[in-house]
Amino acid sequence: MNGNKQNERGRYLLSAKELCHIALSAALLAVCSWIAVPIGGVPVTLQTLALFTLSGLFGAKRTTLALLSWLALGCCGVPVFAGFTGGIHILFSPTGGFLIGFVLATPLTAFFAKRGGVKQKTLAFALATLVFHVCGVLWFCMLFTGFTGGGLLASLLTCSLPYLPFDCVKLAAATFLSERLKEKV
């Protein structure tokens, strides 16, 4: 026995190629997180560009495992998040809600993006962006501004609305990249 687990058909649960894709994808997420422009409390990074591109290339299983690997590394203190930061405390920062949104939206987004053409990918990425922003705004409200007395509006203005134009550009770029690269993977 070599210690690798096999499914009921005798095949390995993850091939060596899939493991390499997952590891390289987690590394890509880290590098794209480090490319950050600080604007207010939430930096503009390229991690959503990477996440969407990976979703369009690899589908739900590999993309979700890469995302969870990247998050696990970051929560353990490895500096893979924006600003070369790491640690569980990042989940309780202004960007924590976006990270939670990544986990919630990525499996379904990647499932549809991998199977669709340009229109389906664009729609999947747009819906995922909506989920990211809703989670980010609600998290920001819960931890920082509250839901009453203009807190929701303040949260929208602080961590969502100024970033939507950047997200639209990243969404379009990810659609283009995943279409161009899909035959190479």
N, C-alpha and C positions, 0 to 999 in steps of 0.2 A: 504494500500500500504506500502510496506517495503522499497521502495526507490531503489531497485535493478532493473536495466534495463533488459528487456527480448527482444529476437529477435522475428521475426514474427511467429515462431512456439511455442512461449510461454516458450522457454528455456532461461536460463540466458546466457549472452554473455561469461562469464567466471565462471567456477565452483569454489567452495572453494578449491578443490584440485589443479586446475590450478593456482589460485592465490598464494597458498602456494608454488607450484613449481617455480613460477616466483620470488617470494620474496627470497626463498632459493637460487635460481640460481643467482640472483643479489648479494646476500651475498657471494656466492662462487666466483663470478667474483672479488669481492673486495678483498677477502682473497688471491686469486691467483695473484692479482695485487701487493699485498704487498710483496709477495715472489719474490724479484727482486735481480739480480746480476748486478751491474753497470758496463757496458762495453762501454766506449766512451760516446756519447751523448744520446744513447738510451739503457735503461736497458733491460736485458733478464728477462722476467717475465713468470709466468705460466698462464696468462689470456687467451692466445690462446688455451692452453690445455683445460682450463675450457670451453671456448666458443665452441670448436669443440666437446667436450664430451657432452655438453648440446645439441648441434645441432643434434647429433646422437641419443640422448635419447628422446628429446621432440619435435623436428620438428620446423617449421618456426615460428609459432605464439608465443609459450611460450618462445623460445630462443630469438626472436627479442624483445619481451616485457621485458624480463629480461635484455637484453643488453641496451635497451633504458632507463630502470629504473636506472641501474647502472650509465650510462652516465649522466642522469639528476641529480642524487644524487651528482656525482662528479662535475658537472658544477655549482651546487648550493653551493659548498664549502665543502661538506662532504668529508673527506679524504679517498676516495675509490680507488684512482689511485696509481700507482707505487710510492714508497717512502712515503707513507701515505700522499699524496697531494690531493688537491681538488681545484676547482675553474675553472671558464670559461677560464682563461688564459692558462690552460693546452692544450686547443685546438690550441693555437698559439705557442706551444713549439715544440721541435724536434719530439715528439711522436704524435702530433696532427693528422698528416696524417694517422697514423695507426688507430687511433680511428675513423676517417672518413671512412677508409677502412672497419673497422668492421661493420659499419652501412650499407655500400653499399653491402657487400658480405654475411652477415649473413643470411638474409631471404632466398635467393636462395640456399645457402650452406646447411642450416638446412632442407629445403624442400627435397633436394635430399639425404642428409645423413640419414634422418629418414626413407626413403623408400627403401634404398638400402642395399646391403650386404657390405662386407669388401672392395671389389674393388671399388664400387661406393662411399662409404664413403671416402676412401683414395683419390680418384680422386677429390671429392668435396672439401675436406680439402686442397688438393694441389692447386687447382684453387683459393680457398679463400686466401691461403697464398700468391699466386701471386698477387691477388688484394690488399691485405694488403701492400705488399712491393712496388708495383707500386704507390699506394696512399702515402705511407710514403716517398718514394724517391722524388716524385713530390712535395710534401708539403715541404720537407726539402730544395729542390732546390729553390722553390718559396720564402721561408722565409729567407734562410740562405746563400746559395751558388750561386744562379742564375743558368741560363741554359746555359750560354756561358763561354768560357774560362776554360773548365774542371770542371765546377760546377756539371754537371750531374754525371761524374765519381767520383768526390769527395763525392757526396751524396750517390752513390752506395757503395762506400768503407766505408763511415761513418755509414750509418744506415740500410744497407741491406745485403750485401754479408757476413759480419762476422757472421750474425745471422741465415743464412740459415741452417747450420748444427743443431743448436738448434731447429729450427722450424721443421725440418724433424723428430727429435726425439719426439717432442711434438705431431706432426701429427700422428705418429705411435702409441704413447701411447694413444691418444684420440680415435683412431680407436679401439684399443684393449679394452679400458675401456668402450666405448659405446656399443660394442658388448657383453661384459661380464655383463653389468648392465641393458641392455634393457629389460630383463624379470623381473627385480626387480622393475621397475617403473610403 
